Amino acid sequence: QVRLEESGGGLVQPGGSLRLSCAAFGSTLSWLSMGWYRQAPGKERELVAVIFFTTLITNYADSVKGRFTISRDNAENTVYLQMNSLKPDDTAVYYCNAISMRGTYWGQGAQVTVSS
């Protein structure tokens, strides 16, 4: 059974940094892509960043370009989201997402709160 485990969320002051990690367990599948979505209270879930494994192409939401970086450790089946220059508007639950030929998988979510 595939399981995605997120870590690295927390409380940070505006302008600070956090790094989220997402490790995929229980799978021998080849991932097509892994990425991060977020959902703030009262808002719809939105794509933050994604990395495509065959091409290593990355894609970011306009609101995070230049501040967030997605990367992967293929050997560890792990994807990271480095978040710099955080703003209060970045406050949300961040969800890891992974797509293979067999389906789409989600992590349980990690809370990120940006507040002074």
Sequence and secondary structure as in RCSB ss.txt:
>XXXX:A:sequence
QVRLEESGGGLVQPGGSLRLSCAAFGSTLSWLSMGWYRQAPGKERELVAVIFFTTLITNYADSVKGRFTISRDNA
ENTVYLQMNSLKPDDTAVYYCNAISMRGTYWGQGAQVTVSS
>XXXX:A:secstr
  EEEEE  EEE TT  EEEEEEEES    EEEEEEEEE TTS  EEEEEEETTT  EEE GGGTTTEEEEEEGG
GTEEEEEE S  GGG EEEEEEEEETTEEEE   EEEEE  
